[in-house]
Amino acid sequence: MTSEPVSLAHALASFEDRWSPRIVTAVNDYDVRVAKVEGEHLWHVHDHTDEFFLVLEGELHIALREPAGERTVVLPKGSVFTVPRGTEHKPHARVPTEILLLEPTGTLTVGDRHDEVPGHVDATTGHVLT
């Protein structure tokens, strides 16, 4: 964590990787991460934590498998959504999209249980912003 302000625009301009978050700061035991996303991620579940999404640019779709059935939420720019722990979900973006995530430090981007990880997905706990 830095003692100086962090420009999210500069942080996002510092990398091109998709589905590979960068840690911009920490709050208590949580990482604040930014990511560029496009295309599909993978079905996954976080067994012990909720997952918070804020769309900074673009539009994010999150498919959810819930007890009542499957549905998709659409998050336009400026929207937030929290996927409850234990909910199987699959984010995807039809256009280049920039998001901010709030997750406990060490949380894997592919969750605790997931489909096979495709080559374009960086299964990580977040990269330190350089």
N, C-alpha and C positions, 0 to 999 in steps of 0.2 A: 504494500500500500504506500502511496506517495503522500507527502505532506503538501503537495501543490495541486491546484485544480487540474482536472483532466478534461480536455476537449473531446467530446464523443465524435465529432466530425473528424478530428485529426486521428483519433484512435481507429476509426473505421477506414480512413484513407491509408492506414499503414499496412494493410494486408488485403489479399484477394481471395483467400481460401474460403470455400463454402462449407457450412456446417462445422466450423472450426472456431469456437468462441475464443475471445481474448478477455482476460480479466483486467478490468479498468480500475477497480478498487474493491475494498471489502467493507462490510458492515457487520460488526460482531463476528459471528461464525459463518457468514454468508459472502459469497462472491457476487459481485456485480459484473456481468459479462456482456459483451456486445458480439454480435455475429452477423455475417452476411449469409443469406440463405437463398436458394433457388432450386427448383425441382423438388424431389421427394426426399424426406429423411427416412425413417423406418419405424415400424410399429414397435413401441417399447413401453415399459412401465417403471415408474419410480415407486418402490414399495414403501419407502419411509419418509418421503418428502413431497410436498406440493411443488409445482413448477410454475413460476410467474413469467409471463411474456408481456412485453411492451413493444409495439410496432413503431419504429422510428421513421421508416420510409418503406413504401410499397404496401403489400397486402399479404397477410399470413392466413393460411387455412389450417385448422387443426381437426383432424378426424378423431372421434372419440368412440370407444366401445364401452357403453354403460349398461347397467342392468336392464334399462328400458329399451335398449337397442343401440344401433350405431347412428351417429349424427356428426355433422361437421359445423364448426363455428368459423366464422369469417371475421378477421380482425383487420380493418383498414388502418391506415396511418393514424397514430394517436390513440389507438385502442389498447386496452389491457385485458388479459384473461389469465386465470389461474386454473391449471389442470390439477384436480385433487389427487393426492397420493393414492396409489393403487389403481388408477384409471389408465387403461391401455390407450395410447394415443399415437398419432402419426402426423407431424407437421409437414406441410408442403407449401411452396410458393410458386405461383405461375409466372411471376415477374421477379426480377432482382429485388430483394427485400432486406432491410436492416432491422435487427431486433435487439432489445436489451432483455437479459434474463437475470433473475435473482434466484440463486440456489445455494444450499449449504456447500461450503468449501469441500471439494473432493467428489462432488456429484458427477457421475459419468453422463455425457451427452446422450448415450444410448441406454440409460437407465440400468436397472438391476436385472431385468429380463427383456430380451429383445429378439427380433428377427435377425437373420444373418446380416452382418455389417457389410454393406457394399463398399467398394474401393474408394468412392468419392467422399465417404463419411469418415471424419476424423474422430475416432472413439477416444475422447479425451476428457479430462477434468478441467479443461480450459488452459490456454497458453497465457503465460505472463505477457502483458503488453510490453513491447520494446520500443 
